[in-house]
Amino acid sequence: MTPEQVQALAHQASTYACQALLSNEHWQEVRDQKFAELVIRDALEEAAEAVEKATYRKRWLKAGINSAPMQPCESAAVVRKLKEDIQ
């Protein structure tokens, strides 16, 4: 993740905290929690993309051998499911 991406996530978290909790004295905790959530979700998506890239050739060859369409990466799907579960 680049510094610019981290800064963008921090800005998103701050905006979320300001909009959601204008009168709450614990807005900093909410901001930090949201920032951590955004960073984790972004890292999980990067991991899913890396797994897809790493398994592409194997999935492509398997599809060719079986004369079938290339299957989606099951491992990447599991990682993306973890990402969806983070709230």
N, C-alpha and C positions, 0 to 999 in steps of 0.2 A: 504494500500500500504506500502510495506516495505521500509526502507531507501535505500536498494540496488536497488529497482525498481525505486525510485525517482532519484537516481544517474544515472541509466541507461537512463532514459528519459532526464535528463539534458545533458548527453553526446550526445544523439541523436540530441537534439536541437542545441547544439554547433556545431556538425558536419554539420548539415543542414545549419546553418548560415554561416559557413566557406566556404562550397562548393557553396552555392547559391550567396553569396555576397562578394566575395573576395576583391573587390575594393570599396565597399559601406561603408561609415562612420557610417551608422546606423545599423551595423550588430548586436550590442547588443540588440537593440529593436526587431529585427527579431528573434534573439535567444530566447529572453524572451517570445515573442508571440508564437513561435513554442513550447517552453516548456509548456506554459499554455495550448495550444491545445492538446499536448500529454497527459498531466495530466488529462484534462477533458475527453478525449477519453478513457483513461484507467479507470477512475472512472465510466464512463457510462457503460463500459463493465462489470465491477465488479457489478454494480447495476443490469444489465440485468441478469447476472448469479445468483445473489441472488434472483431475482424475479422468475426465472425459478425453482430454488431449492425450494422456498417457495410454489410454486403452483404445484409442481410435483405430490404430492399425490392426490390433487383435480382433476387434469387433468387425472391421471391414473384411479381413481375411475369412473369418468365420461365416459371414454373410455370403461371401463369394463361393466358398466351398459348399455351402448348403443351398446355394441358389435362392437365397431368401433376402428380404430387405434387412439392412443393418439395424440391429436392435439398439435401443437407447442404453446408456450406461447405467446399470443397476446401482453401482456404488455411488455415482453422482446423485442419483435419485434419493438414496438414503441420506446423503449429506444435505441435500436440499430440504428433505423432510425435517431434519434437525433445525435447519434455518427457519422453517415455517413455525416450528414449535416454540421458538423464542418470541416472547411477547413482552 
